[in-house]
Amino acid sequence: MDVILAKPRGFCAGVKRAITIVRQALDNHGAPVYVLHEIVHNTHVIRELSGRGAVFVEKLEEIPAGSVVIFSAHGVSLATEKQAGQLGLRTIDATCPLVSKVHRRVIRLNRLGYDVLVLGHKGHPEVVGTCGHATGAVHVVSSAEEVTRLQVADPRRVGYVTQTTLSLDDTRDMLIAIRKRFPEISEPERTDICYATTNRQNAVRELSSRIDLLLVVGSKNSSNSNRLREVAAHRGVAARLIDHADEIDPAWLQGVKRIGVTAGASAPEVLVAQVLDWLRVHGAGAVREMAGEDENIVFAAHSDD
């Protein structure tokens, strides 16, 4: 078997920034430092940070007054920010800057009297946080079919934002339906789907024509990792989402000549290396990396910003 590594893959700038903020907070304040929700959706990262003294909670009420709390890379609502202050917590915001940009657009559209459509997965932390910045009408849209059922105040005053980790294919279908229903829709100058999501999906799209099986390294609750698996599956390629190498079933390799390996934006490269080691033990030959886009984007991380 030959193995082709997708490029780019793995950590994006927003994930690196969020993890760095937690580490810096632990260095500056000592353990425990509390994190509201998972800082990023990866079990390996959560386990590593927990071992250093980060405590992950689902509700602010679980945190003792005066403690440091970090908001995850997915962002939180305005109500959550206010509640943290009322509970006497010291807050650090690790929201990805690209998600914060989406929040600002929601606020701006509502101030102009627009209904805002949030294209995304209902209940996902990023979507919940984005809707929580609305000061007016907001609607979550998860499929093209839902567009026809939308009730808005004025069809001429509607705008949209998207979850940053959506599938490009699924978003395209929703936008076709939205533009048909609301011809005067206010669109962002550039897509809200982040550069890392776009680049990783495009790499898998190109890789899919050259492989028999795709292994996506990422956790089950990682939206962008799930989308990578779907991109390959939609192109007729067997695709598996795995948290780590031990989850690989040798039966998947039957009749496979070429395996593609990629990783979601919240999955560390060490997990990819372990997958490659596993594949070599089980008969993989040459391992090469596809030609792909170099990512040089860096977001500054300040644990007390």
N, C-alpha and C positions, 0 to 999 in steps of 0.2 A: 504494500500500500504506500502511496505517496501522500504527503500531508502538505496542504497549502494554508499558510497563515493569512488571515485577512488583515488588511491595512487600510485605515486605522482600526484600532480595537482598544477595549479597556478604558481606563480612567480618562475622564474629560476634565477640563479646567475647573468646572464647578464642583465636581466631586473632590478633586485634589484640595481645593480651597476649603471645603467643609471639613474634611478630615484634619487638615492642618490646624484649623480653628479649634477643634476639640483638643488636639494634642497641646497646642499653645495654652489653652485655658487650664488644662491639667498641670502644665508646668508653672503657670503663673499663680494659680489659686489653690493647687493641690486637690486631691480627691476628698470627697466625691464632687464631680461636676455633673449636673443633670442635663439630659438632652430630651427635648419633647419630640417623641416619635423616633424612628430610626434615622440617624443622621443621613445615611444613604441606604438604599435597599440592597444590602449584601450581607449575608450571614457571617462571612469571614471577617469583614471590616468591623461589624458589631461585636463579634467575639474578641477581636484584638483590642478595641477601645474599652470594652467592659473590663478586660484584664488589667488595663491601666488605671481604672477607677471611674470611668464614665458610667452613669446610671441612666438607662433609657426608660422613660415613663410615657404613658398615654394621656395623662391628665395633669394639669398644673397643680391641682390640689394635693397631689402625691408628694410635692416638693416642700421641704421645710422653708419657712420664711427666712429671707436673708441669703439664701443659696444662689449659686450661679446656675442659670438655665440657658441652654443654647437652642435656638430654633433651627430645625433641620434644613437641608438644602432645598427641600420641596416648598418651603415658605409656610407662613401661617396667616390667619385672618387678622384684621384690625381688632376684632373683639378679643382675640387671644393675646395680642400685644397689650391691650388695655388691662386685661385680667391679670397678666403677669405683674404689671405695675401695682395693681390694687393688692396683690398678695405679698408685696414687698420682696419680689425676686429681682436679682440682678441679671439682666438679659444680654445675650450676645446673639447677633443675627448671622446665621450661616447660610441664609437664603442665596441660592445661585443668582448672580447678577442678571442673568437672562430671564429668570422667573420674576425678579423684581421689576424688570422692564414691562412684562406682561401686566403686573399689578398696576403700574402707573397708567397704562393704556385703559384699563377697566375704569379707573377713577376718572380719567379725562373724558371718556365717552359718556359716562353717567352724568357728569357735570354739564355736558352739552345736551342732555335730555334724550340720549340714545338708550334703547334696549341693547344689552350686551349678550351675545351668544358666546359661551365658553365651549369650544370644541374639545372634548376629552372624555375620560372614563369616570363615570359617577362614583363618588366615594374615594377616589385616589387623593392622597394628601395634597398634591399640587393643585388639583382642581378645587378641593375644599378651600384651600388658602386663597386661591385666585378669586373665587366667588365671594369670599369673606372680605374682599377689598371693594366690593360694589357698594355704591351709595344710592343706587337706583335699581331698575329692573335688570335681572340677570337670569339667563337660561342655560343649563348644561345640555349640550347636544352630543350624542354618542354615535349616531348613525344617520345616514341620508334619509331614512324613512321618517325619523323624528322631525325633520325640518317641516314637513307638510302639516304637522299638528301644532306648530308654534303659534301662540297668541301674543302679539306685540301691540303696543299702543299706537305706533305709527310705522307702517312698513317702509317709509322713506327715511326713517331715523333709526337704523339698526346697524350695529357694528359687531365685529367678532374678534376673538383672540383664540389661541390654541394652547393646549397642554404642550409643553416643550418636547415631550418624548413620544408623540404620536407616530403612527405609521404614515409615511408619505402617501401610500396607496389609498388607505382609508380616508385620509384627510381630503384627497383629491375628489373622491366621490361625494363627501359632505359639501365641499365647496361648490361643486357643480349644482347640487340641489339648492344651496343657499343663494347662489347668484341668480338662479332661475326664479326663486320665490321672492327675493329682494334685490331687484336690479340695481338699486342705488346703495347697496351695502357698503359700509365704510370698512376698508381693508387696511391692515398694517402695511407699511412701506415694504417690509421684508417679512417673510414667514416667521411666526413665533417658534416653529419647530427648530430646535437649536442646531448649531453647526455639527455638534458631535453626533446627534441622532441621525442627521442627514448623511453625514460622511460614512457612518457605520452601516446604515441601510444601503447606501449606494455600493459600498464595498461588497456586501453580501449579494446584492443584486448581480454584480459583475461576476462574483465567484461562483454563483449558482450554476452557471453554464458549464463549469469545468469540474464539478465534483459529484459524487454519488451520495455523500452524507455530510451534513453540517453539524458540528458540535458547538453550541453556544454556551460559553461559560457565564453564568449569571444566576442570581437567586430567583425563586419562583414568583416573588412579589415585585420584581423589577420590571417596570413597564417597558423600558427601552430594550431590555434583554428579550422579553417576550415578543416584541415587535421584530427583532432580528430573526427569531425562529420562524415567525409568520411570513416574513419576506421570502425566505427560502422555500417554505412549504407551498406558498402560492405559486412558486415556479416549478413545482413538481419534485423538489428535492427533499429526501428524508432529513428531518431536522430535529435535534434533541437539545433541550435546555437542561444543563447540569450545573449543580452548585460546585462540584469538585470532581476530581478524577474517579473517586470510588463509586460514583453513580453510573459510570459507563458500563453498559451490558455488552459483553463480548459478542453476543448474538447479533448486535447491530452491525458488526463488521463483516458478516457473511456476504460474500460476493462483491464487497466494496473495493474499488481500485484507488479511488482518490477521496480523501477526507479533507474537508475545510474546517478550520477552527477559528472562531472569533470570540470576543468577550464584550459584554455589555459595558456601558459607561461607568458603572459602579463596581466592576469586577477587577481586582488587582492582577497584575501580570504574573505574580507567583503562581496563581491558580492555573494560568495557561501553561506555564512551564511544567507543572505537575501532570497536566493532561498529555503534553507531548512526551513526557517520560513514560507514562502509562502506555501510550500508543507504540512507542519504541519497543517496550517489553512484549507487546502483543503483535509484533510483526511489521510495524511501520518502517519504511525505508527513508527516503529523502524527505527532509522538511525544508520548505522554502517559503519565503514571504512574498506575497503578490506585490506588484507595484501599486502604490496608493498615495493618498494625499498626506503630506506632513502637517501635523497640527502644532502650531507654535503659540497658541493662545494661552495666556496666563492671567488669572485673576488674583489681585493682591489679597492676602489673608491677614486680618488684624483681629485677634481674639477679643479685643475690648472695643471694637468699633460700634 
